[in-house]
Amino acid sequence: MMSDARPRLAGRIGLFDATMIVMGGMVGAGIFINPYVVAQRVHSPVLMLAVWIAGGVIAILGAFVYAELGDRMPEVGGQYVYLSKALHPSVGFLYGWVLLLVVQTGGMAAVTVTFAGYLIELTGLPISERWIVVLTLALLTAINCLGVKPGSRVQSVLMVLKIAAITGLVGAGLFLVKRPHPLLHPVLDPVLDGAPSLGLAAAVGAAMVPVLFSYGGWQTTNFIASEIRNPRRNLGRALVIGVLGVIALYLLVNVVCIRVLGASALAKTSVPASAVMRMVSGQQGARLIALGIAVSTVGFLSQAILTAPRVYFAMAEDGLFFRSVAYVSRRTGVPVVAILLQSVWTIAVAFTGRYEQILNFVIPIDFFFIGLTAVCLFVFRKRELLRPEQAIATPGFRVPGHPYTTIVFIAACWTVVGNTLYTYPENSLIGVGILLLGLPVYFLWDRKRRAVA
């Protein structure tokens, strides 16, 4: 006799796959490109590497924060749940609202189009970018609709291939270069007169923005916390191991770019990874790294389709979105409607051709919510002190150095927000406008929810 109970999301993801999901959310095409952006803003090898190290420190502090939040609430939806329960349901809704409309889908659209461009260049296929966008998203969507296990396994395979591509780049740059450039000279910025100054501080601050953006993405693993086996143990481990692994990969890539190209040449090439491989092994090497970048973009898309739909699912479960989005397939145990919704909207965004403009104003929104989510930790700890009976019976992961390390992380996130608001005020205001448009939508859904209750 069949049970009438609604199917639920099941914990089927182990530590290895969870770690690959953390790394997959971070490593996209950015690390193959952003070293040149940093080199344009600070001009000495020491400062370039220092900026990437500082970004890695901030990323691991963030991983600590989200590890504790995941330990406290290993629930589907991640940030949406923390913001809703610590601050107000409207704050969680606004996060889900912008995640679906622009943050996640805008980034996915840009990455899908990037993949299409690389695929056409590598293969010479007589097919339009639009068809590649549709077919790529359709294939990855279908895989993730088959279940969280197939989706996570495909993601793990793609992440291993990314690691292999980066390892190949690093190995070529370390062992096949006959006349490497120095890594420790000059120490200070020769363009800014070498001495510490406000101009140097501003340059370092500007360089941190693309670095922190490259290190972002680990937080999306918290969206699928309830689908990780023993999440209180494995989610925190996956976050810390995954972020540390990416820090190591990113630093090695930058060492190689500086060692092979030199600081000045690095600042002049928008495709540093390709330039490194071309110098080391000619055009064939450049084609190989282009293939690696294409795989990296697909891996990012796979991770995004696996994780983010759980937020929309959680919103629907709470009565703050279309009820159908909370549908879970009895056969595969995944929120297929939520997955399809995100992919269809991503295709729509890609077809508008405005995804690059969208990326310009999603950065301040994304970093605002990442920092605000860290604020939730203060709220939960305060409640624990005021109501000890509600404290977790067996405390698990706790942030080392809290509250100081958490404050540093929040300050870093909101510094990115302030920098972007100052540098790109028009684009940032568009983002704020989209965010505020979610408020009346929230009140409509909340009224409907109360009426049904």
NUNU-126862 format. One record per atom (N, C-alpha, C): z, x, y. Coordinates in steps of 0.1 Angstrom, whole numbers, plus 5000, padded with zeros to 4 digits. Last residue first. Example, Ala and Ser with C-alpha at 12.3 -4.5 7.8 and 13.67 -1.06 7.14 Angstrom:
507151284978;507151374989;507951295000;507851324943;507851234955;507851324967;
! end
This chain:
506149625299;507449635294;508249515296;503949535314;503849525300;505249535294;504949605340;504649465337;504549445322;505249875338;506449795340;506149655336;502449945336;503449985325;504649895326;501549865361;500949805348;501949825337;502950035377;503149885378;502649815366;501850275369;503250255367;503550105368;499150255377;499550265362;500950235360;499650235405;498950135398;499250135383;500850485410;501550355412;500950235406;498750655403;499950655396;500750525397;496950595423;496550575410;497750565401;498250685446;498050545444;497650505430;498250975438;499450895440;499250745439;495751095436;496351055424;497650965426;495151185461;494451065457;495051005444;496451425462;497051315468;496451185464;494451585449;495851575443;496451445449;492351575466;492151515453;493551495446;493551705488;493151565489;492951505476;493851965478;495051885482;494751735483;491152035476;492052025464;493251945466;490452035503;489751935493;490651925481;492052235512;492352105516;491651995508;490752455500;492152425496;492452285500;488352465514;488352435500;489752395495;489452525540;488652405538;488652365523;490852775537;491552645541;490752525538;490953035522;489952935521;490552795524;493153185531;491853245531;490753145530;495353015531;495053095543;493653145543;495352925505;495352825516;494852895529;495553165491;494353085490;494252985501;498153245498;496953335501;495653255501;499653035488;499653065502;498453145506;499153065460;498852945467;498652965482;500153325456;498753305454;498253175461;502853265461;502153355470;500653345469;503453105440;503253035453;502653135464;503553305420;502653185419;502353125432;505653465430;504253525427;503253405427;507753285430;507353345442;505953405441;508053245402;507753135411;507153185424;508753515394;507553445389;507153335398;511153545408;510053635410;508753575406;512753345396;512353335410;511253425414;512953455370;512253325372;511853305387;514453675375;513053695370;512253565372;516853555384;516053645393;514653665388;518553395369;517453335377;516553425384;517253565340;517253445348;518553435356;517153785323;517253805338;517253685346;515253625299;515953745303;516053755318;515553285290;514753385299;515653505302;516153225256;516553205270;515853325278;515553045225;515153145235;515653115249;518152835217;517252935211;516853035222;521252685209;520352745219;519452845213;522052425192;521752565188;520752625198;522252195208;523352235199;523252385195;521552175242;521052195228;522152255219;523651935260;523052075258;522552085244;524951705265;523451695263;522851835261;527551775270;527251705258;525751685255;527551885296;527551975284;527251905271;526351825323;526551735312;526451815299;526252035341;526851915345;527251815334;524752225326;526152255331;526952135335;522452085322;523152125310;524652165314;521452055347;521851935340;522751975328;520752315352;521852255360;522352135353;518752355333;519952435332;521152375340;516852185344;517352165330;518652235328;516352295369;516852155368;517452135354;515352545363;516552535371;517252395369;512952465350;514052535343;515352535350;511352365370;512052275361;513152335353;510252585382;511352525389;512152425379;508052615365;509152705364;510352655371;506452415376;506952395362;508152495360;505752535400;506652415400;507252385386;503952735391;505252765397;506252655397;501952565381;502552665372;503952705378;501352415404;501952345393;502552445383;500152625420;501252545425;502052475414;498052705404;499252795406;500452725412;496352485406;496852525393;498052615395;495852465434;496552355427;497152405414;494652715440;495952675446;496652565439;492252685422;493252795421;494552755427;490552485429;491552455418;492552555417;488652555448;489852475453;490852445441;486752705435;487352755447;488552675452;485952545414;486752655411;487452705423;484152365428;485452315423;486352435420;482052535433;482852485445;484252435440;481152555407;481652675414;482452645426;480352295400;481552355394;482052485401;478252155408;479252185419;480452245413;476452055391;476152185397;477152225407;476551825377;476551805391;476151935398;476751905350;475451855355;475451835370;479551975349;478452085348;477152035353;480651725350;480951815361;479851925361;479651615326;479351545339;479551645351;480851785308;479451775309;478951715322;483551705313;483151845315;481551855316;483551445304;483751475318;483351615322;483251495276;482251415284;482351445299;485551635271;484251705269;483151625277;487651455276;487551575284;486151635283;486951245258;487051215272;486851345280;487351375233;485951325237;485951305252;490151405233;489251525232;487851485237;490951145235;491351235245;490451355245;490051045210;489550985223;489851085234;491451195191;489951215192;489451155205;494051355185;493751255195;492251265199;494351395149;494251445163;493851335172;494251335121;495551355128;495451415142;492251265105;492251405109;493551435117;492750995097;492151095087;492351235092;493650855118;494450865106;493950975097;493550975151;492750945139;493650955127;495150825177;495150945168;494450895155;494950725211;494550695197;494550825189;495450745237;496550785228;496250765213;493350635249;493450785249;494550835240;493850365249;492950415239;492950565238;495250315272;495950325259;495150385248;494850515301;494250415292;494850425278;498150605313;496650625312;496150515303;500750575312;500250615325;498750645324;502150525288;501650415295;501050445309;502750745273;503850705283;503350585291;500450785260;501550745252;502650695261;498950885281;498550755276;499750695267;500151135284;500151045295;499850895290;499451255260;500851225263;501051125274;496651265262;497251185251;498751155255;496451445283;496051315285;496551215275;497551665269;498151625281;497751475284;495751715248;497151665245;497851615257;493551835259;493551685257;494851635253;494152115260;494352025272;494351875269;493552245233;494952225239;495052115250;490952245223;492052225214;493352185221;489452295246;489252165239;490352145229;490352555251;490552445261;490352315255;489452705229;490852685232;491152575241;486652685232;487352625220;488852605222;486352815256;486052675255;486752605243;487053075249;487853005259;487652855258;485053125230;486353125226;487253055236;482753125247;482853015237;484353005232;483353365261;483253235268;483453115258;483253555241;484453535248;484453395255;480553545234;481553505224;482853465231;479553655257;479153515253;480153465243;480653905257;481053815268;480753675264;479354015234;480753995234;481253905245;476754015244;477053925233;478553905232;477154205263;476754075268;476953975257;477554425247;478754375254;478354235260;474954445236;476054425227;477254365235;473454505258;473154385251;474354345242;474454755265;474654655274;474454515268;473654905242;475054885245;475354765254;470854895247;471454835235;472954805236;470655055270;470454915271;470954835259;473255315265;471955255269;471855105269;475755395259;474855375248;473555305252;477055455284;477555515272;476455505261;475955305304;476055445306;476355515293;476155045293;474855105295;474855255297;478855015292;478155025279;476755075281;479455005320;480055105311;479255125299;477854775328;477554915333;478155025325;479154575314;477854605310;477454745316;481654585328;481554605314;480154645309;480854525355;481354665351;481354685336;479054375373;479154355358;479654495353;478854435399;479454305396;479554285381;479554745414;478854675403;479554545399;481054865433;479754835436;478954755425;483454955423;483554855434;482154795437;482655155406;483155025400;483154915411;482055355424;480955295416;481455155410;484655425432;483655375442;482555305435;486055495408;486555385416;485455335426;484155545377;484855595389;485155475399;483055485353;482255455365;482855525377;484855575333;483455585331;482655575344;487455525343;487155655337;485655675336;487355255351;487655365361;487155495355;486955135326;485955115337;486155225348;489155225311;487755265307;486755245319;491255095324;491255245323;489855295320;490454835320;490454885334;490455045334;490854805293;489554785299;489454845312;493654865291;492654955285;491254935290;494654635304;494854775310;493854875304;493854435287;493354435301;493554575307;495254485263;493754485263;493254505277;497854465272;497354595266;495854595267;497954195279;498254305289;497654435284;497454075254;496454065265;496654175276;499954135241;498654185236;497554185246;501753995258;501754145257;500454205251;500853735252;500753785265;500853945265;501453715224;500053695229;499853755243;504253755223;503353855216;501953845221;505053535239;505453675242;504453775236;503953315226;503753335240;503953485243;504953335199;503453345202;503153375217;507653305204;507153435198;505653445201;507753045213;508153155222;507653285217;506752905190;506052895203;506453015212;508452955168;507153015168;506453015182;510952815172;510952955168;509553025171;510252565179;511352635187;511452785183;508252485161;507952535175;509052605182;507552475132;508852535137;508652585152;504052475138;505152475128;506452545133;502752295164;503052425159;504252415149;502552045176;501652075164;501752215159;504152045198;504551955186;503651985174;502752205216;504052255210;504352175197;500452195230;500352165216;501652205209;500952285256;500452155254;500552105239;501652555254;502752455254;502252315252;499252675258;499652665244;500852565243;498852695285;498252585279;498652565264;499952935294;500752815295;500152695288;497953125294;498953125283;499752995282;496453115317;495953045306;496953035294;496053425337;496453285335;495953225322;495053665342;496153665333;496653525330;493153615361;492653665348;493753655338;494853535382;493953435377;493453485363;495953785387;496853675382;495953565376;493653915397;494353965386;495253855379;492753775420;491953765408;492653815395;495253835435;494853695432;493853695420;495754105440;496554035429;496053895426;494154175461;493754215447;494554145437;495654075482;494354015479;493854045465;497854255480;498054115478;496754035475;496554495486;497154475473;497354325470;495854435513;494854465503;495354445489;498354405525;497454295524;496354315514;499254675522;500054565515;499154435514;497454805538;497454835524;498154725516;498154695563;496754675557;496754705542;500654785566;500454645564;499154615558;500955085546;500855015558;500654865555;501055415533;501455285532;501455215545;497955615537;499355595540;499755445537;495155615534;496055675524;497455645525;493355485549;493955605555;495055665546;492055295534;493055255543;493955365548;490455445517;489755365527;490755315538;492255565498;491555645508;490855565519;495355465488;494055405491;493355495502;496955705467;496955595476;495455565480;496055895448;497055805444;497055685454;492555955439;493755975447;494755865444;493856015406;493556075419;492455995425;494255945380;495455955388;495156015402;491855945366;492555825366;493755825376;488556095372;490056105371;490755965373;485756025350;486356035363;487856035362;484356225323;485156105328;485656135343;481756315309;482356365322;483156245328;481156195284;481356345285;481956385298;482255935264;481955975278;482256125279;483255835241;481755875241;481355915255;485855765241;485455865232;484055915233;486355555259;487355665257;486855785250;484255375259;484655445271;485555555270;484255305232;483055375237;483455445250;486755175230;486455295222;485255375228;486354965248;487355065250;487055185243;484254815235;484154865249;485054975252;485554765210;484354845211;484054895225;487654605219;487954735213;486754825213;486254385229;486954465238;487354605232;485254295204;484354325215;485054415225;487554235190;486654335185;485754385196;488654035205;489354155204;488454275199;486653845200;486853895214;487554025213;487053805173;485853865177;485853915191;489653685174;489453815167;488153885171;488853455187;489753545194;489653685188;487253325167;486653365180;487553465188;489353285148;488153365145;487453415158;490953105163;491453235158;490353335155;489352885166;489852955177;490253095174;489052815139;487852855146;488252935159;491752735135;491152845127;489952905134;492152525152;492952645155;492352765147;490352335141;490252375155;490952505158;491352305115;490052355117;489852415131;493952195124;493852315116;492452375117;493551965138;494052075145;493952205137;490351805131;491751835128;492251955136;487851725139;488051735124;489551765121;487751765166;488051625161;488251625146;487052025167;488351995170;488751855167;484252005160;485252085152;486652045154;483351845181;483251795167;484251875158;483652025202;484351895202;484451835188;481852225196;483252255196;484152125196;479452065197;479852135185;481352165184;479451975224;479351885213;479851945200;479352215238;480552135239;480552035228;476752295230;477952385228;479152295228;475052085238;475152125223;476452205221;475352095266;475651975258;475952005243;474552355272;475852305276;476252185268;471952355263;472952445257;474352395260;470852165280;470852135266;471852225259;471052305305;471752175303;471852145288;469452525303;470852545303;471552415300;466652455280;467252455293;468752475292;464852695260;465652575261;466352575274;463652905244;462952825254;463652685255;465653195241;465353065237;464652975248;466353465245;465053415250;464653275245;468753575237;467853525227;466453485231;470053665260;470053745248;469053705238;469553465280;469153605282;469153685270;470653245267;469253245270;468753385273;473353325267;472653295254;471053305256;474053355294;474053475285;473253445272;473753085302;472953185308;472853315299;475752955286;474352925284;473353025290;478053075296;477653105282;476153075280;478052965321;477953115320;477453145306;478352695315;477152735321;476952885320;480952715304;479852675296;478552715302;482452795327;482352885316;481152845306;482152565344;481652705348;481452795336;483352375327;481952365331;481452495335;486052475326;485252465314;483752455317;486852445353;486752575346;485952575334;486652165355;485852255363;485752395358;488452085335;487052055333;486152135342;490952175346;490452215333;488952195331;490752085374;491352215370;490752255356;489551815377;488951935383;489452065376;490551595361;489451575371;488751705375;492651695344;491451625339;490251625349;494351805363;493951885351;492651825346;494951605381;494051715385;493651795374;496451435362;495351385370;494351495374;498551595353;497551555344;496251505351;499951615378;499451735371;498351695361;500551355384;499651425393;499051545386;502351305362;501051235363;500051305372;504551465370;503851495358;502451425358;505151325393;504751465394;504051505382;505951075384;504751085392;504251225394;508251125369;507051095362;505751105371;509951405383;509751265383;508451235376;511551645372;511351605386;511151455387;511951665344;512851735353;512751685367;510051495332;511451485328;512451555338;507551575343;507951435343;509451415341;507551855339;507451805352;507951655353;507551855310;508551925318;508651865332;505151705304;506451665300;507551725308;503151875315;503251725319;504651675316;503452115301;503852105316;504051965320;503351965270;503752085278;504252055292;502251785252;501951765267;502451885275;504551735227;503151735231;503051715246;507551945228;506851815227;505451835231;510052095227;508852125219;508052005217;512052165249;511352045247;510052075240;513352415247;514152305251;513452175247;511152585240;512352575231;513152445234;509552555262;509152505250;510252495239;511252675281;510952535283;510452475270;511252935271;512452865271;512152715272;508452995274;509053005260;510352925260;508152975301;507552875293;508052875278;509553215308;509953085313;509452975304;508153415294;509553395291;509953255296;505653385307;505753355293;507153335289;506353485333;505953345331;506053305316;506753745326;507853675331;507653525330;504153815319;505253815308;506453735313;502953795344;502553705333;503553705322;504153995358;504353855363;503953765351;503254215344;504654185345;504954045348;500454195349;500954175335;502454145335;500454245376;499954115372;500454085357;501254515375;502054415382;501754275378;498954625362;500354635356;501254525362;497054575381;496954505368;498254515360;498054735402;497854595404;497754515390;497854985390;499254935394;499154785396;495155025388;495955015376;497254945379;494555045416;493954945407;494754925394;496155265424;496455125429;495855025420;494855465409;496355445407;496655295412;492255465419;492455435405;493955395403;491855305451;492255425444;492555385429;491255085466;490155175464;490655305457;491254725466;492054855466;491154965461;488954565467;490154535476;491154655477;487154645449;486654615462;487854605472;488554645425;488154775431;487654755445;488754375420;489954445424;489654575431;486154325413;486754255424;487954325429;485854485390;485154525402;485654455415;487554355372;487854485376;487154535389;486254095366;487254105377;487654255381;484554115343;483954105356;484954145367;485854095319;484654175319;484054195333;487853925325;488254065323;487054155323;486453665326;487053735337;487353875336;485653525304;484753625309;485353705320;488853525289;487553455290;486553565294;491953525277;490753605277;489453525277;493753305277;493753405287;492453485288;493453145255;493453085267;493453175279;493553345235;492353275237;492253205250;496353395234;495353505239;494053445242;497253155224;497753205236;496753305242;495853145200;495553035210;496053085224;496953355186;495553365190;495153255200;499453245183;499353365191;497853385195;498853035165;499453005179;499353125188;498053175143;497053095150;497553055164;500453305137;499253385139;498253305148;502253085132;502553185143;501253265146;500452785125;501352885122;501452985134;500052435128;499652565134;500752665131;500952185122;500152255112;499752395116;502651915128;502752055130;502152135119;500651625138;501451695128;501451845131;500751325156;500351465156;501251545147;500751025137;501351115147;500651255146;499650685132;499650825128;500150915140;501850405131;500850475138;500850625134;502450215101;502950315111;501750385118;501650065081;501150025094;501650115105;500550215050;501650195060;500950155073;499150065022;499050145034;500150115044;500050084988;500050005000;500050095012;
! end
